[in-house]
Amino acid sequence: MPSPAPRLTWTSARARNVPGSVFALMDAAKARALAAGKSLIDLSIGSSDLAPPEVALEALRQATTDPRTYQYPLFSHTAPLRQAAAAYLQRRYQLQLNPDTEILPLIGAQEGLAHLLLAISDPGDTLLLPDPCYPPYYGAAAVAGLKIHPLPLSADHAFLPDLDSVPASVKARALLLNYPNNPTSATVPDGFFGRVRAWCEARGILLIHDHPYAELTYGGYRAPSALEGGSAGVVELHSLSKTHHMGGFRVGFAAGDAEAIAALARVKGAVDFHPYLGIQAAAAAALATAASGLEVFQARRDALVPALHALGWDAALPQASMYVWARPPGLTDSVAYAVRVAEQTGVALAPGRAFGAQGEGYVRFALVQPPDMLREAAVRLGAFGTGL
């Protein structure tokens, strides 16, 4: 008898290398809590619960009545959004970027990062990546076939990377940073990006800065742009998901080094068109307005952090972002803790381990519920206790 044909597989090594998501476990735990009759306080996902600016919604409404917006959006059709992004960067950071060569619309910053890594690197190249970090960074690196050299972030170092600890033998293609930071809410001091730029330039490394929380700052803190020293050797990703509460619209833009932006445009041209013209019009209108909702997130922060302190938790009062990064006393297994808390109390948190090995021992709260619900979450957590 002939030998059986070898079993075929339709899963690529690239797909296999994309790490699984801990958040699937959290989704299942939340479902079990609801099935058991628990009232859910979901603080696990950083999706703004506030409404987009009315001017953005009106721009979208008007666009849907214009048949010219129904066509495939070509690069030339993105000029209004590119110009609005350039005007925003000039107004916010006093930057002078060319909207034709240094700005490109994105179908969300997450899409932009994945395609950017494909555009500026080759399989086997090395990416310098903080740990902990936003989980999709790992997936984007895997799809691009990149090796990761981790940069541990710790409270002792204000959750900033120690670039001097990177061995000279590590030949990286790019460094990916994100400040204000997800998940730690860390911010950077004056001069930080200038020092990072100089370090990257000396090593021939592209600096990529993911900047979705640019406008979510409190008090007198102002989140700097990595582009403030010039666009050469830097690409910054901006999103309207958090700053203008447009997460479901999937729109943002990349700005910076003209060669890297051109490479990104070529890759995107092979796999997608640009956002629907109505969404582009909404984004352009939003970029012309000031960010809203800051006082809402600040009130939530000011409700949650003292409540956690009363439980004996270690939690800094963040200057920016929509997260609180907290360490419960005695926590050793954040995933098991988060799953059990969700099942037994209905409070859903993001386990620190989901963001990388250095996140173990922490949990992340997303400030996406009103102050009274955040205080109630703390009450339930206090009754549950820790020790895992």
Sequence and secondary structure as in RCSB ss.txt:
>XXXX:A:sequence
MPSPAPRLTWTSARARNVPGSVFALMDAAKARALAAGKSLIDLSIGSSDLAPPEVALEALRQATTDPRTYQYPLF
SHTAPLRQAAAAYLQRRYQLQLNPDTEILPLIGAQEGLAHLLLAISDPGDTLLLPDPCYPPYYGAAAVAGLKIHP
LPLSADHAFLPDLDSVPASVKARALLLNYPNNPTSATVPDGFFGRVRAWCEARGILLIHDHPYAELTYGGYRAPS
ALEGGSAGVVELHSLSKTHHMGGFRVGFAAGDAEAIAALARVKGAVDFHPYLGIQAAAAAALATAASGLEVFQAR
RDALVPALHALGWDAALPQASMYVWARPPGLTDSVAYAVRVAEQTGVALAPGRAFGAQGEGYVRFALVQPPDMLR
EAAVRLGAFGTGL
>XXXX:A:secstr
            HHHHHS   HHHHHHHHHHHHHHTT   EE SS    S   HHHHHHHHHHHT GGGGS   G
GGGHHHHHHHHHHHHHHH     TTTSEEEESSHHHHHHHHHHHH  TT EEEEEES  THHHHHHHHTT EEEE
EE  GGGTT   GGGS TT  EEEEEE SS TTT     TTHHHHHHHHHHHHT EEEEE TTTT B TT     
GGGG STTEEEEEEHHHHSS GGG  EEEEE HHHHHHHHHHHHHH     HHHHHHHHHHHTS    HHHHHHH
HHHHHHHHHHTT EE   SBSSEEEEE TT   HHHHHHHHHHHH EE EEGGGG GGGTT EEEE  S HHHHH
HHHHHHHHH    
